Amino acid sequence: MANALDESKALLIRRWGEMGGYWGINRTMAEIHALLFLTRDPLCTDDIMRALKISRGSASMNLRGLLDWGLIRRVHHLGDRKEYFEAVADVWHMFETILRERQRREVEPIIATIERCQAMINQPHPGPDAADPAETADYRRRLDELRDFLSAMGTLFELALRYGDSGIGKLTRQLVKPAGKTGARQPTSKPVRRRRE
């Protein structure tokens, strides 16, 4: 029968695996990462296979992926031929690595695609099959807004990474002061007003 610590770890590993898709990795890779992050001592491939009930091929492939991302590192034990792995324990480094990798894999390619789409409609296309000017103007506006939003989010990520966890912690404490202090205001949720089309 599992103790409370084991049950707690198993729950977090499952949830971390489910969340992996949101930050661009598959479920098994996320579960391996969570297992290594929550385990005090480095684990070998056999330990990981046993703990997560996965095949050697799956373990090896996903460990390579985590090494490529920089979220785990190899550890060698003197006199032992097995490779051991441990997660980078610094949460801020983990956050930074995930953000940078997602920016490179997802945000930068979509911004490049938007810019290519903008260039396509900026070329003059006279003739009978020319697009409707009003529709083109609306499409151009939407592309501009999308690109501006993604660029602004990229800038926010860069600022978060530049100031690090201590800087972000200070900013957060300033923005959300505890209730009860003079002049402190708690954030209120307001209904989002949608712009009319």
BELWO-V935137 format. One record per helix or strand. SS is the DSSP state (H for helix, E for strand). FROM is the first residue (numbers start at 1). TO is the last residue. Records with the same first field share a line. If there is no record, write none. Layout:
# BELWO-V935137
SS->FROM-TO + FROM-TO
This chain:
# BELWO-V935137
H->4-23 + 27-38 + 45-52 + 56-69 + 91-122 + 133-175
E->43-44 + 72-76 + 83-87
